Amino acid sequence: MGKKYWTMTSRELREESGQFDEPMVVDRSRPLTPDERKQWRRVKRKRGRPKVGQGFQRISVSLERALLRQATALARKRRISRSRLIAQAIEQVLAVQRASA
């Protein structure tokens, strides 16, 4: 490492940044190492919803605004997603239904 760029003179900056004036030369590249390839795959992987159970199905649900605000506040307080809060509520209702059947 040389000098910090903010301490360089204009001439020094021009010399240091001169390498970026050339077009990209593929001949200077090399194959990725196994660790680099693993990291590249991890970086390129798209984020997705983790699979829980049999996966998920997106649905559209209408809720009264005040109820939605309360649900959002509770989910934040519990540090879970709103979807997870709704899923827990449905699971609880289903458990009560099964117990009474």
C-alpha positions as CSV (number, residue, x, y, z in Angstrom):
1,M,0.0,0.0,0.0
2,G,1.2,3.4,-0.9
3,K,0.0,6.8,0.2
4,K,-3.6,7.5,0.9
5,Y,-5.3,9.0,-2.1
6,W,-6.2,12.2,-0.3
7,T,-2.5,12.9,0.4
8,M,-1.3,12.4,-3.2
9,T,-0.5,15.1,-5.6
10,S,-2.4,15.3,-8.9
11,R,0.5,13.6,-10.7
12,E,0.6,10.7,-8.2
13,L,-3.2,10.3,-8.5
14,R,-3.0,10.2,-12.3
15,E,-0.2,7.5,-12.1
16,E,-2.1,5.4,-9.6
17,S,-5.4,5.5,-11.5
18,G,-3.8,5.1,-14.9
19,Q,-4.5,1.3,-14.8
20,F,-8.2,2.0,-14.9
21,D,-7.9,4.0,-18.2
22,E,-7.2,0.7,-20.1
23,P,-10.0,-1.5,-21.3
24,M,-10.5,-4.6,-19.3
25,V,-8.0,-7.3,-20.4
26,V,-9.3,-10.8,-19.9
27,D,-5.8,-12.2,-20.3
28,R,-4.9,-10.9,-16.9
29,S,-7.6,-12.8,-15.2
30,R,-7.4,-16.3,-13.6
31,P,-9.8,-19.0,-12.7
32,L,-11.4,-18.7,-9.3
33,T,-10.1,-20.8,-6.5
34,P,-12.6,-23.2,-4.9
35,D,-13.0,-20.8,-2.0
36,E,-13.6,-17.9,-4.3
37,R,-16.1,-19.9,-6.4
38,K,-18.0,-20.9,-3.2
39,Q,-18.1,-17.2,-2.2
40,W,-19.2,-16.1,-5.7
41,R,-22.1,-18.7,-5.6
42,R,-23.1,-17.4,-2.2
43,V,-23.1,-13.8,-3.4
44,K,-25.0,-14.6,-6.6
45,R,-27.6,-16.7,-4.8
46,K,-30.9,-14.9,-4.6
47,R,-32.5,-14.5,-1.3
48,G,-35.6,-16.4,-0.8
49,R,-38.1,-17.3,1.8
50,P,-36.8,-20.2,3.8
51,K,-38.8,-23.4,3.2
52,V,-41.0,-24.2,6.2
53,G,-43.1,-27.3,6.1
54,Q,-44.5,-27.7,2.6
55,G,-43.4,-24.3,1.4
56,F,-45.7,-21.3,1.2
57,Q,-48.6,-19.9,-0.8
58,R,-48.9,-16.1,-1.2
59,I,-52.5,-14.9,-0.7
60,S,-54.3,-11.6,-0.6
61,V,-56.2,-10.8,2.6
62,S,-58.1,-7.7,3.5
63,L,-57.9,-6.4,7.0
64,E,-59.4,-3.4,8.7
65,R,-56.6,-0.8,8.9
66,A,-56.6,-0.4,12.7
67,L,-56.4,-4.2,13.1
68,L,-53.5,-4.3,10.7
69,R,-51.6,-1.6,12.6
70,Q,-52.1,-3.5,15.9
71,A,-50.9,-6.7,14.2
72,T,-47.8,-5.0,12.8
73,A,-47.0,-3.4,16.2
74,L,-47.3,-6.8,18.0
75,A,-45.2,-8.5,15.3
76,R,-42.5,-5.9,15.8
77,K,-42.7,-6.2,19.6
78,R,-42.3,-10.0,19.3
79,R,-39.6,-9.5,16.6
80,I,-41.3,-11.8,14.1
81,S,-42.7,-11.0,10.7
82,R,-46.4,-10.1,10.3
83,S,-46.8,-13.2,8.2
84,R,-45.5,-15.4,11.0
85,L,-47.8,-13.6,13.5
86,I,-50.8,-14.3,11.3
87,A,-49.7,-18.0,10.8
88,Q,-49.4,-18.4,14.6
89,A,-52.9,-17.0,15.1
90,I,-54.3,-19.4,12.6
91,E,-52.4,-22.3,14.1
92,Q,-53.8,-21.4,17.5
93,V,-57.4,-21.3,16.2
94,L,-57.0,-24.6,14.4
95,A,-55.6,-26.2,17.6
96,V,-58.6,-25.0,19.5
97,Q,-60.9,-26.3,16.8
98,R,-59.2,-29.8,16.8
99,A,-59.4,-29.9,20.6
100,S,-63.1,-29.2,20.6
101,A,-63.9,-31.6,17.8
